[in-house]
Amino acid sequence: MRRITVFLLVGLLTLLVTLPLTAKILAHADYARSEPAADAMLATPPTQVKVWFTQELFRREGENWLRVTGPDGTRVDLDDTAVDDNDRTLLVVNLTDAQADGAYRVEWRALSADDGHPKEGEFGFVVGAESAPVATAPAEATVTPPSAAAAPASSPSGGLPCLGAAPLAMLALGTVLVRKRRGN
Ligand SMILES: [Cu+2]
């Protein structure tokens, strides 16, 4: 009985040590920076929008995109989002020529190559010196796959690591506990 207690304690300690490491590996691909930067004030409209992510992206058609809408809410991108050939953390989309002054919104979706998790978010920028600044703090939303409905939600800042493996690890530990209990 004493040996089993020690065994369980060692198991728990191992879990506590390895979980943060697992979580880091499994973190989603998050917004890192962009051109134009989030909340930037531009004198002239950009010709393209670039967004860098915290992880390399999984190259699969339709899984990574940038959608840019203009002041009137219509799409101003050419729907040609591509992962950069040389930098897999970079998404690029080209914009139409005719662009009005005002507030623009960039929505993004990124599929992490590290753990296959998609993530979405958005940010904004303003074109035209006279335009009033708009409150467009970078927002992020986790796309919850149906199989992981119980996964913990992301913080508003997106700073929390993805704990996709945590429920599985706890389940495995629970199974061990039950087996040990039955064994006695
Ligand atoms: Cu993830």
Backbone and ligand atoms as CSV (ligand in chain L), in Angstrom:
chain,resi,resn,atom,element,x,y,z
A,1,MET,N,N,0.841,-1.202,0.000
A,1,MET,CA,C,0.000,0.000,0.000
A,1,MET,C,C,0.874,1.250,0.000
A,2,ARG,N,N,1.895,1.220,0.813
A,2,ARG,CA,C,2.804,2.366,0.891
A,2,ARG,C,C,3.507,2.581,-0.443
A,3,ARG,N,N,3.922,1.459,-1.059
A,3,ARG,CA,C,4.608,1.541,-2.342
A,3,ARG,C,C,3.699,2.188,-3.400
A,4,ILE,N,N,2.429,1.826,-3.335
A,4,ILE,CA,C,1.474,2.360,-4.318
A,4,ILE,C,C,1.306,3.868,-4.126
A,5,THR,N,N,1.276,4.303,-2.887
A,5,THR,CA,C,1.150,5.736,-2.611
A,5,THR,C,C,2.327,6.495,-3.210
A,6,VAL,N,N,3.521,5.939,-3.008
A,6,VAL,CA,C,4.733,6.561,-3.564
A,6,VAL,C,C,4.642,6.592,-5.074
A,7,PHE,N,N,4.207,5.462,-5.640
A,7,PHE,CA,C,4.081,5.364,-7.097
A,7,PHE,C,C,3.140,6.445,-7.631
A,8,LEU,N,N,2.014,6.630,-6.949
A,8,LEU,CA,C,1.042,7.628,-7.394
A,8,LEU,C,C,1.608,9.039,-7.259
A,9,LEU,N,N,2.343,9.292,-6.177
A,9,LEU,CA,C,2.932,10.607,-5.977
A,9,LEU,C,C,3.930,10.917,-7.089
A,10,VAL,N,N,4.747,9.926,-7.427
A,10,VAL,CA,C,5.725,10.105,-8.504
A,10,VAL,C,C,4.995,10.383,-9.819
A,11,GLY,N,N,3.915,9.641,-10.031
A,11,GLY,CA,C,3.126,9.825,-11.244
A,11,GLY,C,C,2.547,11.222,-11.330
A,12,LEU,N,N,2.016,11.691,-10.208
A,12,LEU,CA,C,1.429,13.033,-10.166
A,12,LEU,C,C,2.492,14.100,-10.425
A,13,LEU,N,N,3.649,13.931,-9.798
A,13,LEU,CA,C,4.735,14.893,-9.994
A,13,LEU,C,C,5.174,14.924,-11.451
A,14,THR,N,N,5.300,13.748,-12.037
A,14,THR,CA,C,5.684,13.660,-13.448
A,14,THR,C,C,4.692,14.418,-14.315
A,15,LEU,N,N,3.422,14.228,-13.996
A,15,LEU,CA,C,2.365,14.884,-14.765
A,15,LEU,C,C,2.467,16.399,-14.635
A,16,LEU,N,N,2.690,16.855,-13.399
A,16,LEU,CA,C,2.766,18.296,-13.148
A,16,LEU,C,C,3.947,18.920,-13.886
A,17,VAL,N,N,5.025,18.169,-14.005
A,17,VAL,CA,C,6.223,18.689,-14.665
A,17,VAL,C,C,6.051,18.689,-16.184
A,18,THR,N,N,5.418,17.641,-16.712
A,18,THR,CA,C,5.334,17.501,-18.164
A,18,THR,C,C,4.175,18.282,-18.776
A,19,LEU,N,N,3.118,18.541,-17.990
A,19,LEU,CA,C,1.943,19.227,-18.555
A,19,LEU,C,C,2.271,20.588,-19.167
A,20,PRO,N,N,3.017,21.441,-18.449
A,20,PRO,CA,C,3.326,22.744,-19.065
A,20,PRO,C,C,4.107,22.611,-20.370
A,21,LEU,N,N,4.999,21.624,-20.414
A,21,LEU,CA,C,5.761,21.397,-21.639
A,21,LEU,C,C,4.831,20.991,-22.768
A,22,THR,N,N,3.931,20.069,-22.459
A,22,THR,CA,C,2.954,19.623,-23.450
A,22,THR,C,C,2.122,20.799,-23.931
A,23,ALA,N,N,1.719,21.629,-22.966
A,23,ALA,CA,C,0.860,22.763,-23.309
A,23,ALA,C,C,1.588,23.707,-24.256
A,24,LYS,N,N,2.891,23.882,-24.023
A,24,LYS,CA,C,3.633,24.800,-24.882
A,24,LYS,C,C,3.698,24.267,-26.309
A,25,ILE,N,N,3.937,22.983,-26.418
A,25,ILE,CA,C,4.004,22.364,-27.740
A,25,ILE,C,C,2.661,22.505,-28.456
A,26,LEU,N,N,1.579,22.399,-27.673
A,26,LEU,CA,C,0.255,22.375,-28.279
A,26,LEU,C,C,-0.380,23.751,-28.426
A,27,ALA,N,N,0.364,24.805,-28.104
A,27,ALA,CA,C,-0.234,26.129,-28.205
A,27,ALA,C,C,-0.675,26.409,-29.647
A,28,HIS,N,N,-1.759,27.160,-29.780
A,28,HIS,CA,C,-2.261,27.489,-31.113
A,28,HIS,C,C,-1.330,28.461,-31.830
A,29,ALA,N,N,-1.539,28.555,-33.121
A,29,ALA,CA,C,-0.854,29.600,-33.887
A,29,ALA,C,C,-1.605,30.905,-33.644
A,30,ASP,N,N,-0.958,31.832,-32.969
A,30,ASP,CA,C,-1.583,33.090,-32.586
A,30,ASP,C,C,-1.039,34.249,-33.410
A,31,TYR,N,N,-1.821,35.315,-33.430
A,31,TYR,CA,C,-1.347,36.555,-34.041
A,31,TYR,C,C,-0.076,37.004,-33.332
A,32,ALA,N,N,0.959,37.290,-34.090
A,32,ALA,CA,C,2.204,37.799,-33.504
A,32,ALA,C,C,2.366,39.274,-33.837
A,33,ARG,N,N,2.312,39.612,-35.136
A,33,ARG,CA,C,2.391,41.008,-35.573
A,33,ARG,C,C,1.842,41.088,-36.984
A,34,SER,N,N,1.691,42.291,-37.482
A,34,SER,CA,C,1.132,42.436,-38.832
A,34,SER,C,C,1.592,43.732,-39.480
A,35,GLU,N,N,1.428,43.778,-40.789
A,35,GLU,CA,C,1.616,44.987,-41.592
A,35,GLU,C,C,0.373,45.148,-42.454
A,36,PRO,N,N,-0.423,46.205,-42.244
A,36,PRO,CA,C,-0.285,47.220,-41.210
A,36,PRO,C,C,-0.445,46.621,-39.801
A,37,ALA,N,N,0.149,47.270,-38.828
A,37,ALA,CA,C,0.028,46.816,-37.448
A,37,ALA,C,C,-1.407,47.014,-36.965
A,38,ALA,N,N,-1.788,46.240,-35.944
A,38,ALA,CA,C,-3.113,46.412,-35.350
A,38,ALA,C,C,-3.247,47.839,-34.830
A,39,ASP,N,N,-4.379,48.479,-35.153
A,39,ASP,CA,C,-4.698,49.845,-34.726
A,39,ASP,C,C,-3.809,50.903,-35.363
A,40,ALA,N,N,-3.146,50.554,-36.465
A,40,ALA,CA,C,-2.290,51.532,-37.138
A,40,ALA,C,C,-3.133,52.629,-37.772
A,41,MET,N,N,-2.555,53.830,-37.869
A,41,MET,CA,C,-3.183,54.950,-38.569
A,41,MET,C,C,-2.354,55.215,-39.821
A,42,LEU,N,N,-2.953,54.970,-40.991
A,42,LEU,CA,C,-2.194,55.088,-42.239
A,42,LEU,C,C,-2.664,56.285,-43.051
A,43,ALA,N,N,-1.716,56.927,-43.715
A,43,ALA,CA,C,-2.067,58.060,-44.571
A,43,ALA,C,C,-2.659,57.567,-45.885
A,44,THR,N,N,-2.114,56.470,-46.396
A,44,THR,CA,C,-2.598,55.920,-47.663
A,44,THR,C,C,-2.959,54.445,-47.486
A,45,PRO,N,N,-3.875,53.951,-48.323
A,45,PRO,CA,C,-4.302,52.555,-48.177
A,45,PRO,C,C,-3.159,51.590,-48.489
A,46,PRO,N,N,-3.076,50.480,-47.777
A,46,PRO,CA,C,-2.060,49.468,-48.080
A,46,PRO,C,C,-2.459,48.675,-49.326
A,47,THR,N,N,-1.477,48.062,-49.967
A,47,THR,CA,C,-1.776,47.227,-51.132
A,47,THR,C,C,-1.938,45.766,-50.741
A,48,GLN,N,N,-1.430,45.444,-49.569
A,48,GLN,CA,C,-1.619,44.077,-49.068
A,48,GLN,C,C,-1.558,44.072,-47.550
A,49,VAL,N,N,-2.058,43.007,-46.963
A,49,VAL,CA,C,-1.994,42.834,-45.513
A,49,VAL,C,C,-1.188,41.576,-45.227
A,50,LYS,N,N,-0.215,41.713,-44.306
A,50,LYS,CA,C,0.609,40.581,-43.898
A,50,LYS,C,C,0.395,40.333,-42.410
A,51,VAL,N,N,0.215,39.092,-42.053
A,51,VAL,CA,C,0.096,38.747,-40.637
A,51,VAL,C,C,1.065,37.614,-40.327
A,52,TRP,N,N,1.908,37.855,-39.317
A,52,TRP,CA,C,2.821,36.810,-38.836
A,52,TRP,C,C,2.206,36.139,-37.619
A,53,PHE,N,N,2.394,34.832,-37.540
A,53,PHE,CA,C,1.838,34.067,-36.426
A,53,PHE,C,C,2.948,33.491,-35.548
A,54,THR,N,N,2.546,33.021,-34.377
A,54,THR,CA,C,3.519,32.533,-33.393
A,54,THR,C,C,4.025,31.133,-33.728
A,55,GLN,N,N,3.384,30.476,-34.698
A,55,GLN,CA,C,3.811,29.141,-35.099
A,55,GLN,C,C,3.725,29.027,-36.614
A,56,GLU,N,N,4.381,28.023,-37.139
A,56,GLU,CA,C,4.238,27.744,-38.557
A,56,GLU,C,C,2.830,27.232,-38.833
A,57,LEU,N,N,2.337,27.532,-40.023
A,57,LEU,CA,C,0.973,27.156,-40.381
A,57,LEU,C,C,0.960,25.890,-41.223
A,58,PHE,N,N,-0.123,25.177,-41.095
A,58,PHE,CA,C,-0.300,23.940,-41.850
A,58,PHE,C,C,-0.832,24.309,-43.229
A,59,ARG,N,N,-0.092,23.947,-44.266
A,59,ARG,CA,C,-0.511,24.295,-45.628
A,59,ARG,C,C,-1.653,23.393,-46.075
A,60,ARG,N,N,-2.857,23.912,-46.009
A,60,ARG,CA,C,-4.008,23.160,-46.512
A,60,ARG,C,C,-5.002,24.181,-47.047
A,61,GLU,N,N,-5.516,23.917,-48.230
A,61,GLU,CA,C,-6.373,24.893,-48.899
A,61,GLU,C,C,-7.604,25.217,-48.049
A,62,GLY,N,N,-7.864,26.513,-47.910
A,62,GLY,CA,C,-9.052,26.973,-47.212
A,62,GLY,C,C,-8.930,27.034,-45.701
A,63,GLU,N,N,-7.805,26.591,-45.147
A,63,GLU,CA,C,-7.660,26.532,-43.691
A,63,GLU,C,C,-7.008,27.784,-43.115
A,64,ASN,N,N,-6.261,28.509,-43.938
A,64,ASN,CA,C,-5.623,29.748,-43.485
A,64,ASN,C,C,-6.098,30.892,-44.376
A,65,TRP,N,N,-6.646,31.932,-43.760
A,65,TRP,CA,C,-7.044,33.059,-44.600
A,65,TRP,C,C,-7.056,34.381,-43.847
A,66,LEU,N,N,-6.984,35.439,-44.645
A,66,LEU,CA,C,-7.160,36.809,-44.167
A,66,LEU,C,C,-8.319,37.399,-44.954
A,67,ARG,N,N,-9.253,38.036,-44.247
A,67,ARG,CA,C,-10.364,38.718,-44.924
A,67,ARG,C,C,-10.357,40.160,-44.461
A,68,VAL,N,N,-10.284,41.054,-45.429
A,68,VAL,CA,C,-10.199,42.476,-45.100
A,68,VAL,C,C,-11.466,43.162,-45.575
A,69,THR,N,N,-12.124,43.889,-44.669
A,69,THR,CA,C,-13.318,44.646,-45.046
A,69,THR,C,C,-13.057,46.126,-44.849
A,70,GLY,N,N,-13.627,46.921,-45.731
A,70,GLY,CA,C,-13.432,48.368,-45.717
A,70,GLY,C,C,-14.432,49.079,-44.820
A,71,PRO,N,N,-14.390,50.425,-44.831
A,71,PRO,CA,C,-15.268,51.229,-43.975
A,71,PRO,C,C,-16.754,50.921,-44.182
A,72,ASP,N,N,-17.126,50.544,-45.393
A,72,ASP,CA,C,-18.550,50.266,-45.649
A,72,ASP,C,C,-18.885,48.788,-45.441
A,73,GLY,N,N,-17.940,48.022,-44.966
A,73,GLY,CA,C,-18.221,46.627,-44.636
A,73,GLY,C,C,-18.021,45.644,-45.772
A,74,THR,N,N,-17.655,46.135,-46.962
A,74,THR,CA,C,-17.453,45.209,-48.078
A,74,THR,C,C,-16.010,44.714,-48.116
A,75,ARG,N,N,-15.844,43.524,-48.692
A,75,ARG,CA,C,-14.505,42.935,-48.804
A,75,ARG,C,C,-13.643,43.772,-49.729
A,76,VAL,N,N,-12.417,44.037,-49.322
A,76,VAL,CA,C,-11.491,44.773,-50.173
A,76,VAL,C,C,-10.246,43.947,-50.493
A,77,ASP,N,N,-10.252,42.671,-50.054
A,77,ASP,CA,C,-9.121,41.807,-50.405
A,77,ASP,C,C,-9.459,41.019,-51.667
A,78,LEU,N,N,-8.431,40.487,-52.304
A,78,LEU,CA,C,-8.608,39.765,-53.567
A,78,LEU,C,C,-8.841,38.272,-53.350
A,79,ASP,N,N,-9.073,37.895,-52.085
A,79,ASP,CA,C,-9.368,36.502,-51.755
A,79,ASP,C,C,-8.242,35.565,-52.241
A,80,ASP,N,N,-7.005,36.072,-52.093
A,80,ASP,CA,C,-5.865,35.282,-52.577
A,80,ASP,C,C,-4.858,34.996,-51.450
A,81,THR,N,N,-5.391,34.840,-50.236
A,81,THR,CA,C,-4.515,34.585,-49.090
A,81,THR,C,C,-3.607,33.391,-49.363
A,82,ALA,N,N,-2.313,33.581,-49.047
A,82,ALA,CA,C,-1.360,32.493,-49.230
A,82,ALA,C,C,-0.358,32.479,-48.087
A,83,VAL,N,N,0.040,31.271,-47.700
A,83,VAL,CA,C,1.156,31.135,-46.763
A,83,VAL,C,C,2.421,31.428,-47.551
A,84,ASP,N,N,3.270,32.287,-46.992
A,84,ASP,CA,C,4.494,32.662,-47.686
A,84,ASP,C,C,5.359,31.440,-47.977
A,85,ASP,N,N,5.988,31.443,-49.151
A,85,ASP,CA,C,6.794,30.293,-49.564
A,85,ASP,C,C,7.984,30.050,-48.644
A,86,ASN,N,N,8.592,31.145,-48.189
A,86,ASN,CA,C,9.819,31.017,-47.399
A,86,ASN,C,C,9.586,31.085,-45.895
A,87,ASP,N,N,8.446,31.658,-45.497
A,87,ASP,CA,C,8.155,31.829,-44.073
A,87,ASP,C,C,6.761,31.281,-43.777
A,88,ARG,N,N,6.717,30.111,-43.190
A,88,ARG,CA,C,5.420,29.473,-42.955
A,88,ARG,C,C,4.634,30.098,-41.811
A,89,THR,N,N,5.210,31.117,-41.156
A,89,THR,CA,C,4.442,31.812,-40.116
A,89,THR,C,C,3.722,33.026,-40.685
A,90,LEU,N,N,3.877,33.261,-41.984
A,90,LEU,CA,C,3.375,34.493,-42.603
A,90,LEU,C,C,2.230,34.223,-43.578
A,91,LEU,N,N,1.127,34.961,-43.374
A,91,LEU,CA,C,0.000,34.939,-44.309
A,91,LEU,C,C,-0.058,36.288,-45.017
A,92,VAL,N,N,-0.297,36.259,-46.328
A,92,VAL,CA,C,-0.354,37.494,-47.114
A,92,VAL,C,C,-1.615,37.485,-47.963
A,93,VAL,N,N,-2.307,38.640,-47.987
A,93,VAL,CA,C,-3.445,38.795,-48.895
A,93,VAL,C,C,-3.312,40.142,-49.589
A,94,ASN,N,N,-3.651,40.184,-50.866
A,94,ASN,CA,C,-3.579,41.430,-51.636
A,94,ASN,C,C,-4.918,42.148,-51.601
A,95,LEU,N,N,-4.835,43.495,-51.677
A,95,LEU,CA,C,-6.050,44.303,-51.602
A,95,LEU,C,C,-6.376,44.929,-52.947
A,96,THR,N,N,-7.633,45.311,-53.105
A,96,THR,CA,C,-8.060,45.972,-54.332
A,96,THR,C,C,-7.462,47.380,-54.395
A,97,ASP,N,N,-7.435,47.961,-55.580
A,97,ASP,CA,C,-6.839,49.284,-55.753
A,97,ASP,C,C,-7.678,50.381,-55.110
A,98,ALA,N,N,-8.976,50.370,-55.376
A,98,ALA,CA,C,-9.840,51.432,-54.877
A,98,ALA,C,C,-10.175,51.195,-53.417
A,99,GLN,N,N,-9.626,52.055,-52.570
A,99,GLN,CA,C,-9.895,51.906,-51.152
A,99,GLN,C,C,-10.194,53.250,-50.522
A,100,ALA,N,N,-11.312,53.301,-49.802
A,100,ALA,CA,C,-11.750,54.550,-49.181
A,100,ALA,C,C,-11.043,54.775,-47.848
A,101,ASP,N,N,-11.066,56.026,-47.399
A,101,ASP,CA,C,-10.574,56.330,-46.059
A,101,ASP,C,C,-11.554,55.783,-45.024
A,102,GLY,N,N,-11.018,55.467,-43.873
A,102,GLY,CA,C,-11.886,54.985,-42.809
A,102,GLY,C,C,-11.307,53.777,-42.100
A,103,ALA,N,N,-12.174,53.103,-41.360
A,103,ALA,CA,C,-11.744,51.974,-40.529
A,103,ALA,C,C,-11.821,50.658,-41.304
A,104,TYR,N,N,-10.743,49.906,-41.240
A,104,TYR,CA,C,-10.676,48.593,-41.893
A,104,TYR,C,C,-10.584,47.500,-40.839
A,105,ARG,N,N,-11.101,46.350,-41.203
A,105,ARG,CA,C,-11.077,45.218,-40.277
A,105,ARG,C,C,-10.403,44.040,-40.979
A,106,VAL,N,N,-9.521,43.384,-40.276
A,106,VAL,CA,C,-8.858,42.187,-40.804
A,106,VAL,C,C,-9.247,40.994,-39.936
A,107,GLU,N,N,-9.945,40.038,-40.544
A,107,GLU,CA,C,-10.256,38.793,-39.845
A,107,GLU,C,C,-9.256,37.741,-40.302
A,108,TRP,N,N,-8.823,36.900,-39.384
A,108,TRP,CA,C,-7.857,35.874,-39.769
A,108,TRP,C,C,-8.233,34.517,-39.211
A,109,ARG,N,N,-7.763,33.527,-39.926
A,109,ARG,CA,C,-7.887,32.147,-39.445
A,109,ARG,C,C,-6.564,31.467,-39.750
A,110,ALA,N,N,-6.046,30.763,-38.761
A,110,ALA,CA,C,-4.745,30.111,-38.910
A,110,ALA,C,C,-4.792,28.700,-38.371
A,111,LEU,N,N,-4.275,27.780,-39.161
A,111,LEU,CA,C,-4.221,26.377,-38.755
A,111,LEU,C,C,-2.789,26.040,-38.352
A,112,SER,N,N,-2.612,25.718,-37.080
A,112,SER,CA,C,-1.268,25.446,-36.557
A,112,SER,C,C,-0.708,24.159,-37.143
A,113,ALA,N,N,0.549,24.235,-37.593
A,113,ALA,CA,C,1.219,23.027,-38.080
A,113,ALA,C,C,1.698,22.183,-36.916
A,114,ASP,N,N,1.777,22.807,-35.722
A,114,ASP,CA,C,2.295,22.084,-34.565
A,114,ASP,C,C,1.279,21.125,-33.978
A,115,ASP,N,N,0.027,21.575,-33.862
A,115,ASP,CA,C,-0.959,20.698,-33.224
A,115,ASP,C,C,-2.246,20.576,-34.032
A,116,GLY,N,N,-2.293,21.185,-35.218
A,116,GLY,CA,C,-3.469,21.042,-36.071
A,116,GLY,C,C,-4.689,21.785,-35.577
A,117,HIS,N,N,-4.494,22.713,-34.634
A,117,HIS,CA,C,-5.625,23.463,-34.105
A,117,HIS,C,C,-5.833,24.749,-34.896
A,118,PRO,N,N,-7.070,25.040,-35.294
A,118,PRO,CA,C,-7.345,26.313,-35.948
A,118,PRO,C,C,-7.611,27.390,-34.913
A,119,LYS,N,N,-7.320,28.612,-35.271
A,119,LYS,CA,C,-7.649,29.727,-34.395
A,119,LYS,C,C,-8.050,30.908,-35.253
A,120,GLU,N,N,-9.005,31.713,-34.766
A,120,GLU,CA,C,-9.464,32.887,-35.500
A,120,GLU,C,C,-9.330,34.127,-34.634
A,121,GLY,N,N,-9.223,35.251,-35.302
A,121,GLY,CA,C,-9.167,36.513,-34.586
A,121,GLY,C,C,-9.342,37.660,-35.543
A,122,GLU,N,N,-9.236,38.862,-35.045
A,122,GLU,CA,C,-9.359,40.021,-35.919
A,122,GLU,C,C,-8.665,41.222,-35.298
A,123,PHE,N,N,-8.346,42.166,-36.156
A,123,PHE,CA,C,-7.803,43.438,-35.700
A,123,PHE,C,C,-8.205,44.484,-36.715
A,124,GLY,N,N,-7.880,45.735,-36.432
A,124,GLY,CA,C,-8.285,46.797,-37.343
A,124,GLY,C,C,-7.169,47.796,-37.572
A,125,PHE,N,N,-7.330,48.586,-38.618
A,125,PHE,CA,C,-6.433,49.721,-38.848
A,125,PHE,C,C,-7.246,50.804,-39.531
A,126,VAL,N,N,-6.709,52.021,-39.548
A,126,VAL,CA,C,-7.451,53.166,-40.073
A,126,VAL,C,C,-6.651,53.813,-41.194
A,127,VAL,N,N,-7.354,54.128,-42.282
A,127,VAL,CA,C,-6.723,54.815,-43.416
A,127,VAL,C,C,-7.276,56.233,-43.490
A,128,GLY,N,N,-6.378,57.210,-43.684
A,128,GLY,CA,C,-6.814,58.596,-43.799
A,128,GLY,C,C,-6.548,59.351,-42.518
A,129,ALA,N,N,-5.872,60.499,-42.645
A,129,ALA,CA,C,-5.462,61.243,-41.454
A,129,ALA,C,C,-6.650,61.787,-40.686
A,130,GLU,N,N,-7.747,62.131,-41.402
A,130,GLU,CA,C,-8.882,62.765,-40.712
A,130,GLU,C,C,-9.788,61.745,-40.031
A,131,SER,N,N,-9.545,60.481,-40.321
A,131,SER,CA,C,-10.426,59.466,-39.761
A,131,SER,C,C,-10.296,59.404,-38.248
A,132,ALA,N,N,-11.418,59.285,-37.614
A,132,ALA,CA,C,-11.405,59.140,-36.157
A,132,ALA,C,C,-10.918,57.733,-35.812
A,133,PRO,N,N,-10.080,57.638,-34.807
A,133,PRO,CA,C,-9.618,56.301,-34.410
A,133,PRO,C,C,-10.777,55.453,-33.874
A,134,VAL,N,N,-10.733,54.203,-34.177
A,134,VAL,CA,C,-11.787,53.305,-33.707
A,134,VAL,C,C,-11.189,52.309,-32.723
A,135,ALA,N,N,-12.011,51.881,-31.813
A,135,ALA,CA,C,-11.564,50.890,-30.826
A,135,ALA,C,C,-11.567,49.515,-31.470
A,136,THR,N,N,-10.411,49.104,-31.898
A,136,THR,CA,C,-10.324,47.789,-32.528
A,136,THR,C,C,-9.157,47.012,-31.928
A,137,ALA,N,N,-9.224,46.816,-30.654
A,137,ALA,CA,C,-8.193,46.009,-29.985
A,137,ALA,C,C,-8.192,44.616,-30.582
A,138,PRO,N,N,-7.008,44.039,-30.747
A,138,PRO,CA,C,-6.938,42.683,-31.307
A,138,PRO,C,C,-7.809,41.713,-30.502
A,139,ALA,N,N,-8.695,41.059,-31.203
A,139,ALA,CA,C,-9.562,40.086,-30.534
A,139,ALA,C,C,-9.285,38.711,-31.117
A,140,GLU,N,N,-9.426,37.724,-30.289
A,140,GLU,CA,C,-9.142,36.372,-30.754
A,140,GLU,C,C,-10.224,35.442,-30.252
A,141,ALA,N,N,-10.549,34.482,-31.070
A,141,ALA,CA,C,-11.540,33.494,-30.654
A,141,ALA,C,C,-11.030,32.109,-31.013
A,142,THR,N,N,-11.222,31.217,-30.105
A,142,THR,CA,C,-10.795,29.848,-30.355
A,142,THR,C,C,-11.878,29.119,-31.131
A,143,VAL,N,N,-11.509,28.453,-32.197
A,143,VAL,CA,C,-12.451,27.615,-32.920
A,143,VAL,C,C,-12.444,26.252,-32.240
A,144,THR,N,N,-13.549,25.926,-31.613
A,144,THR,CA,C,-13.587,24.695,-30.852
A,144,THR,C,C,-14.068,23.547,-31.728
A,145,PRO,N,N,-13.191,22.586,-31.999
A,145,PRO,CA,C,-13.637,21.424,-32.763
A,145,PRO,C,C,-14.689,20.662,-31.963
A,146,PRO,N,N,-15.630,19.999,-32.637
A,146,PRO,CA,C,-16.688,19.285,-31.938
A,146,PRO,C,C,-16.148,18.259,-30.946
A,147,SER,N,N,-14.978,17.666,-31.274
A,147,SER,CA,C,-14.439,16.621,-30.416
A,147,SER,C,C,-13.794,17.193,-29.168
A,148,ALA,N,N,-13.598,18.484,-29.119
A,148,ALA,CA,C,-12.922,19.072,-27.975
A,148,ALA,C,C,-13.770,20.181,-27.368
A,149,ALA,N,N,-15.070,19.922,-27.259
A,149,ALA,CA,C,-15.997,20.931,-26.779
A,149,ALA,C,C,-15.679,21.358,-25.351
A,150,ALA,N,N,-15.018,20.483,-24.593
A,150,ALA,CA,C,-14.754,20.769,-23.190
A,150,ALA,C,C,-13.416,21.464,-22.996
A,151,ALA,N,N,-12.726,21.762,-24.097
A,151,ALA,CA,C,-11.413,22.393,-23.977
A,151,ALA,C,C,-11.563,23.773,-23.353
A,152,PRO,N,N,-10.586,24.163,-22.546
A,152,PRO,CA,C,-10.678,25.463,-21.887
A,152,PRO,C,C,-10.633,26.591,-22.897
A,153,ALA,N,N,-11.412,27.624,-22.640
A,153,ALA,CA,C,-11.478,28.757,-23.555
A,153,ALA,C,C,-10.218,29.594,-23.440
A,154,SER,N,N,-9.907,30.281,-24.484
A,154,SER,CA,C,-8.724,31.124,-24.509
A,154,SER,C,C,-9.015,32.423,-23.788
A,155,SER,N,N,-7.999,33.035,-23.223
A,155,SER,CA,C,-8.161,34.325,-22.581
A,155,SER,C,C,-8.354,35.382,-23.660
A,156,PRO,N,N,-8.942,36.544,-23.302
A,156,PRO,CA,C,-9.157,37.598,-24.302
A,156,PRO,C,C,-7.872,37.998,-24.997
A,157,SER,N,N,-6.759,37.970,-24.280
A,157,SER,CA,C,-5.490,38.368,-24.881
A,157,SER,C,C,-4.849,37.233,-25.652
A,158,GLY,N,N,-5.391,36.047,-25.528
A,158,GLY,CA,C,-4.828,34.904,-26.222
A,158,GLY,C,C,-3.544,34.434,-25.572
A,159,GLY,N,N,-3.274,34.884,-24.337
A,159,GLY,CA,C,-2.009,34.572,-23.690
A,159,GLY,C,C,-1.958,33.193,-23.068
A,160,LEU,N,N,-3.112,32.609,-22.794
A,160,LEU,CA,C,-3.122,31.288,-22.156
A,160,LEU,C,C,-2.680,30.222,-23.142
A,161,PRO,N,N,-1.857,29.291,-22.683
A,161,PRO,CA,C,-1.458,28.206,-23.578
A,161,PRO,C,C,-2.617,27.270,-23.831
A,162,CYS,N,N,-2.528,26.619,-24.972
A,162,CYS,CA,C,-3.544,25.630,-25.316
A,162,CYS,C,C,-3.336,24.392,-24.491
A,163,LEU,N,N,-4.373,23.931,-23.808
A,163,LEU,CA,C,-4.258,22.763,-22.939
A,163,LEU,C,C,-5.023,21.585,-23.519
A,164,GLY,N,N,-4.884,21.416,-24.814
A,164,GLY,CA,C,-5.631,20.359,-25.480
A,164,GLY,C,C,-5.370,18.976,-24.931
A,165,ALA,N,N,-4.158,18.748,-24.396
A,165,ALA,CA,C,-3.792,17.420,-23.939
A,165,ALA,C,C,-4.175,17.194,-22.483
A,166,ALA,N,N,-4.537,18.264,-21.774
A,166,ALA,CA,C,-4.800,18.148,-20.347
A,166,ALA,C,C,-5.917,17.151,-20.020
A,167,PRO,N,N,-7.079,17.249,-20.682
A,167,PRO,CA,C,-8.148,16.300,-20.361
A,167,PRO,C,C,-7.723,14.846,-20.574
A,168,LEU,N,N,-6.975,14.603,-21.637
A,168,LEU,CA,C,-6.506,13.242,-21.920
A,168,LEU,C,C,-5.574,12.750,-20.828
A,169,ALA,N,N,-4.667,13.637,-20.404
A,169,ALA,CA,C,-3.714,13.272,-19.357
A,169,ALA,C,C,-4.448,12.961,-18.058
A,170,MET,N,N,-5.452,13.784,-17.730
A,170,MET,CA,C,-6.215,13.557,-16.504
A,170,MET,C,C,-6.979,12.242,-16.596
A,171,LEU,N,N,-7.498,11.960,-17.776
A,171,LEU,CA,C,-8.235,10.715,-17.981
A,171,LEU,C,C,-7.311,9.522,-17.775
A,172,ALA,N,N,-6.088,9.638,-18.328
A,172,ALA,CA,C,-5.120,8.561,-18.180
A,172,ALA,C,C,-4.770,8.354,-16.718
A,173,LEU,N,N,-4.583,9.458,-15.995
A,173,LEU,CA,C,-4.251,9.376,-14.575
A,173,LEU,C,C,-5.407,8.725,-13.811
A,174,GLY,N,N,-6.633,9.151,-14.136
A,174,GLY,CA,C,-7.811,8.586,-13.487
A,174,GLY,C,C,-7.892,7.090,-13.689
A,175,THR,N,N,-7.584,6.636,-14.914
A,175,THR,CA,C,-7.609,5.205,-15.209
A,175,THR,C,C,-6.596,4.459,-14.347
A,176,VAL,N,N,-5.402,5.053,-14.217
A,176,VAL,CA,C,-4.358,4.445,-13.384
A,176,VAL,C,C,-4.830,4.331,-11.954
A,177,LEU,N,N,-5.443,5.409,-11.452
A,177,LEU,CA,C,-5.919,5.424,-10.062
A,177,LEU,C,C,-6.951,4.334,-9.827
A,178,VAL,N,N,-7.908,4.256,-10.754
A,178,VAL,CA,C,-8.978,3.263,-10.607
A,178,VAL,C,C,-8.398,1.860,-10.619
A,179,ARG,N,N,-7.466,1.632,-11.525
A,179,ARG,CA,C,-6.852,0.293,-11.635
A,179,ARG,C,C,-6.116,-0.059,-10.355
A,180,LYS,N,N,-5.386,0.918,-9.815
A,180,LYS,CA,C,-4.617,0.662,-8.594
A,180,LYS,C,C,-5.561,0.352,-7.453
A,181,ARG,N,N,-6.653,1.080,-7.372
A,181,ARG,CA,C,-7.610,0.872,-6.298
A,181,ARG,C,C,-8.231,-0.534,-6.397
A,182,ARG,N,N,-8.563,-0.921,-7.641
A,182,ARG,CA,C,-9.162,-2.233,-7.833
A,182,ARG,C,C,-8.154,-3.335,-7.504
A,183,GLY,N,N,-6.885,-3.051,-7.776
A,183,GLY,CA,C,-5.832,-4.027,-7.534
A,183,GLY,C,C,-5.631,-4.321,-6.066
A,184,ASN,N,N,-6.233,-3.503,-5.181
A,184,ASN,CA,C,-6.040,-3.733,-3.754
A,184,ASN,C,C,-7.323,-4.184,-3.078
L,1,CU,CU,CU,-3.637,24.192,-30.058
